[in-house]
Amino acid sequence: DVKVTQSSRYLVKRTGEKVFLECVQDMDHENMFWYRQDPGLGLRLIYFSYDVKMKEKGDIPEGYSVSREKKERFSLILESASTNQTSMYLCASSLTGTGKEKLFFGSGTQLSVL
Amino acid sequence: GESVGLHLPTLSVQEGDNSIINCAYSNSASDYFIWYKQESGKGPQFIIDIRSNMDKRQGQRVTVLLNKTVKHLSLQIAATQPGDSAVYFCAENSDYKLSFGAGTTVTVRA
């Protein structure tokens, strides 16, 4: 089975801090995604990457950046964390980039910004 | 942009009964749909998917129905069990990525 691993289950950070969320997948998938999940809003796409060093903005990229230096690793960066970025962050991967296939999700990182 | 939505945010079901979770979508160009289950403390897990050239697909205890005329998707769970308690999300493909609805929380009563 595909395994998508997020480095932290819970994180607590202060306003203004730079925050790194790490994600690794072990199935040589081309595409990786970062979503945030908030009650009543479902999953909203922040950024995705279809290849090493490539990235595309999702629906809510403001306040975030990403890095994909290696195929298996996709990092989400909060340059200056704010309280409205308190959320559950989910990383996912998929084999190709058609949008017509299932995503494999990690267990999520619950980030609290104080 | 267009969005996927679920009719009800919560659903309470008696153990052993069948569950029906509904989802309305607005993008008539979408041709792929998928259902996920998310248990407490876990990431979403794939349940079943369907392409627009089909109107029904069955899996183990689950059936997905697609009505393109009214842009409606449903997930039916047969003989609901306590382990089916979770949040269920539908998603549609849009511009080479998936767009998710807000989710329905299913609670199974013993």
Chai-1 contact restraints between the chains, C-beta under 6 A:
chainA,res_idxA,chainB,res_idxB,connection_type,confidence,min_distance_angstrom,max_distance_angstrom,comment,restraint_id
A,G40,B,A102,contact,1.0,0.0,6.0,A-B,restraint_1
A,G42,B,F100,contact,1.0,0.0,6.0,A-B,restraint_2
A,G42,B,G101,contact,1.0,0.0,6.0,A-B,restraint_3
A,G42,B,A102,contact,1.0,0.0,6.0,A-B,restraint_4
A,G42,B,G103,contact,1.0,0.0,6.0,A-B,restraint_5
A,L43,B,F100,contact,1.0,0.0,6.0,A-B,restraint_6
A,L90,B,G43,contact,1.0,0.0,6.0,A-B,restraint_7
A,G97,B,Y96,contact,1.0,0.0,6.0,A-B,restraint_8
A,G99,B,N93,contact,1.0,0.0,6.0,A-B,restraint_9
A,G99,B,Y96,contact,1.0,0.0,6.0,A-B,restraint_10
A,G99,B,K97,contact,1.0,0.0,6.0,A-B,restraint_11
A,K100,B,Y32,contact,1.0,0.0,6.0,A-B,restraint_12
A,K100,B,N93,contact,1.0,0.0,6.0,A-B,restraint_13
A,K102,B,F46,contact,1.0,0.0,6.0,A-B,restraint_14
A,F105,B,G43,contact,1.0,0.0,6.0,A-B,restraint_15
A,F105,B,P44,contact,1.0,0.0,6.0,A-B,restraint_16
A,G106,B,G43,contact,1.0,0.0,6.0,A-B,restraint_17
A,S107,B,K42,contact,1.0,0.0,6.0,A-B,restraint_18
A,S107,B,G43,contact,1.0,0.0,6.0,A-B,restraint_19
A,G108,B,G43,contact,1.0,0.0,6.0,A-B,restraint_20
